[in-house]
Amino acid sequence: MISTINIKNIGIIDDLSIDLNQGLNVLTGETGAGKTLIIDSLRNNIRRKVFKRNDKKR
């Protein structure tokens, strides 16, 4: 389970730490606030970990 997201120097985000709770977590905010940057950063990090794991299996 992911409990914390830390993002630095991506788009408009200089330094951000988000603590997640069990269950449903919702991101809300104005247009241009960085919601998509948070989701994209999380997705890219998960992909990177999956590819590293697959490379070790080869």
PyMOL CGO cylinders between C-alpha atoms (Angstrom):
from pymol import cmd
from pymol.cgo import CYLINDER

trace = [
    CYLINDER, 0.00, 0.00, 0.00, 1.22, 3.50, -0.77, 0.3, 1, 1, 1, 1, 1, 1,
    CYLINDER, 1.22, 3.50, -0.77, 1.06, 5.65, 2.35, 0.3, 1, 1, 1, 1, 1, 1,
    CYLINDER, 1.06, 5.65, 2.35, 2.94, 8.80, 1.25, 0.3, 1, 1, 1, 1, 1, 1,
    CYLINDER, 2.94, 8.80, 1.25, 3.62, 10.54, -2.05, 0.3, 1, 1, 1, 1, 1, 1,
    CYLINDER, 3.62, 10.54, -2.05, 6.65, 12.86, -2.26, 0.3, 1, 1, 1, 1, 1, 1,
    CYLINDER, 6.65, 12.86, -2.26, 7.10, 14.99, -5.39, 0.3, 1, 1, 1, 1, 1, 1,
    CYLINDER, 7.10, 14.99, -5.39, 9.89, 17.48, -6.07, 0.3, 1, 1, 1, 1, 1, 1,
    CYLINDER, 9.89, 17.48, -6.07, 10.57, 19.79, -9.00, 0.3, 1, 1, 1, 1, 1, 1,
    CYLINDER, 10.57, 19.79, -9.00, 7.90, 18.63, -11.44, 0.3, 1, 1, 1, 1, 1, 1,
    CYLINDER, 7.90, 18.63, -11.44, 5.93, 21.29, -13.29, 0.3, 1, 1, 1, 1, 1, 1,
    CYLINDER, 5.93, 21.29, -13.29, 4.49, 23.80, -10.84, 0.3, 1, 1, 1, 1, 1, 1,
    CYLINDER, 4.49, 23.80, -10.84, 5.30, 21.55, -7.86, 0.3, 1, 1, 1, 1, 1, 1,
    CYLINDER, 5.30, 21.55, -7.86, 8.50, 22.54, -6.03, 0.3, 1, 1, 1, 1, 1, 1,
    CYLINDER, 8.50, 22.54, -6.03, 8.18, 20.20, -3.04, 0.3, 1, 1, 1, 1, 1, 1,
    CYLINDER, 8.18, 20.20, -3.04, 5.05, 18.28, -2.03, 0.3, 1, 1, 1, 1, 1, 1,
    CYLINDER, 5.05, 18.28, -2.03, 4.33, 15.51, 0.45, 0.3, 1, 1, 1, 1, 1, 1,
    CYLINDER, 4.33, 15.51, 0.45, 0.88, 13.88, 0.64, 0.3, 1, 1, 1, 1, 1, 1,
    CYLINDER, 0.88, 13.88, 0.64, -0.07, 11.36, 3.33, 0.3, 1, 1, 1, 1, 1, 1,
    CYLINDER, -0.07, 11.36, 3.33, -2.69, 8.90, 2.09, 0.3, 1, 1, 1, 1, 1, 1,
    CYLINDER, -2.69, 8.90, 2.09, -5.29, 7.14, 4.22, 0.3, 1, 1, 1, 1, 1, 1,
    CYLINDER, -5.29, 7.14, 4.22, -6.61, 3.62, 3.81, 0.3, 1, 1, 1, 1, 1, 1,
    CYLINDER, -6.61, 3.62, 3.81, -9.57, 3.46, 1.47, 0.3, 1, 1, 1, 1, 1, 1,
    CYLINDER, -9.57, 3.46, 1.47, -10.52, 6.22, -0.93, 0.3, 1, 1, 1, 1, 1, 1,
    CYLINDER, -10.52, 6.22, -0.93, -8.39, 9.35, -1.29, 0.3, 1, 1, 1, 1, 1, 1,
    CYLINDER, -8.39, 9.35, -1.29, -9.67, 12.23, -3.44, 0.3, 1, 1, 1, 1, 1, 1,
    CYLINDER, -9.67, 12.23, -3.44, -7.66, 15.03, -5.08, 0.3, 1, 1, 1, 1, 1, 1,
    CYLINDER, -7.66, 15.03, -5.08, -9.57, 18.25, -5.65, 0.3, 1, 1, 1, 1, 1, 1,
    CYLINDER, -9.57, 18.25, -5.65, -8.50, 21.71, -6.72, 0.3, 1, 1, 1, 1, 1, 1,
    CYLINDER, -8.50, 21.71, -6.72, -8.75, 24.53, -9.21, 0.3, 1, 1, 1, 1, 1, 1,
    CYLINDER, -8.75, 24.53, -9.21, -7.81, 24.11, -12.85, 0.3, 1, 1, 1, 1, 1, 1,
    CYLINDER, -7.81, 24.11, -12.85, -4.03, 24.26, -13.11, 0.3, 1, 1, 1, 1, 1, 1,
    CYLINDER, -4.03, 24.26, -13.11, -3.46, 23.38, -9.44, 0.3, 1, 1, 1, 1, 1, 1,
    CYLINDER, -3.46, 23.38, -9.44, -1.40, 20.28, -10.28, 0.3, 1, 1, 1, 1, 1, 1,
    CYLINDER, -1.40, 20.28, -10.28, -3.82, 17.38, -9.77, 0.3, 1, 1, 1, 1, 1, 1,
    CYLINDER, -3.82, 17.38, -9.77, -2.79, 15.72, -13.04, 0.3, 1, 1, 1, 1, 1, 1,
    CYLINDER, -2.79, 15.72, -13.04, 0.90, 16.23, -12.21, 0.3, 1, 1, 1, 1, 1, 1,
    CYLINDER, 0.90, 16.23, -12.21, 0.38, 14.28, -8.98, 0.3, 1, 1, 1, 1, 1, 1,
    CYLINDER, 0.38, 14.28, -8.98, -1.42, 11.42, -10.76, 0.3, 1, 1, 1, 1, 1, 1,
    CYLINDER, -1.42, 11.42, -10.76, 1.15, 11.30, -13.60, 0.3, 1, 1, 1, 1, 1, 1,
    CYLINDER, 1.15, 11.30, -13.60, 4.05, 11.28, -11.12, 0.3, 1, 1, 1, 1, 1, 1,
    CYLINDER, 4.05, 11.28, -11.12, 2.47, 8.41, -9.21, 0.3, 1, 1, 1, 1, 1, 1,
    CYLINDER, 2.47, 8.41, -9.21, 1.79, 6.45, -12.41, 0.3, 1, 1, 1, 1, 1, 1,
    CYLINDER, 1.79, 6.45, -12.41, 5.35, 6.98, -13.70, 0.3, 1, 1, 1, 1, 1, 1,
    CYLINDER, 5.35, 6.98, -13.70, 6.84, 5.85, -10.40, 0.3, 1, 1, 1, 1, 1, 1,
    CYLINDER, 6.84, 5.85, -10.40, 4.74, 2.67, -10.38, 0.3, 1, 1, 1, 1, 1, 1,
    CYLINDER, 4.74, 2.67, -10.38, 5.73, 1.92, -14.00, 0.3, 1, 1, 1, 1, 1, 1,
    CYLINDER, 5.73, 1.92, -14.00, 9.41, 2.42, -13.17, 0.3, 1, 1, 1, 1, 1, 1,
    CYLINDER, 9.41, 2.42, -13.17, 9.17, -0.06, -10.29, 0.3, 1, 1, 1, 1, 1, 1,
    CYLINDER, 9.17, -0.06, -10.29, 7.37, -2.63, -12.45, 0.3, 1, 1, 1, 1, 1, 1,
    CYLINDER, 7.37, -2.63, -12.45, 9.99, -2.38, -15.22, 0.3, 1, 1, 1, 1, 1, 1,
    CYLINDER, 9.99, -2.38, -15.22, 12.85, -2.72, -12.68, 0.3, 1, 1, 1, 1, 1, 1,
    CYLINDER, 12.85, -2.72, -12.68, 11.20, -5.82, -11.23, 0.3, 1, 1, 1, 1, 1, 1,
    CYLINDER, 11.20, -5.82, -11.23, 10.73, -7.35, -14.70, 0.3, 1, 1, 1, 1, 1, 1,
    CYLINDER, 10.73, -7.35, -14.70, 14.36, -6.63, -15.64, 0.3, 1, 1, 1, 1, 1, 1,
    CYLINDER, 14.36, -6.63, -15.64, 15.59, -8.48, -12.54, 0.3, 1, 1, 1, 1, 1, 1,
    CYLINDER, 15.59, -8.48, -12.54, 13.60, -11.58, -13.56, 0.3, 1, 1, 1, 1, 1, 1,
    CYLINDER, 13.60, -11.58, -13.56, 15.43, -11.83, -16.91, 0.3, 1, 1, 1, 1, 1, 1,
]
cmd.load_cgo(trace, "trace")
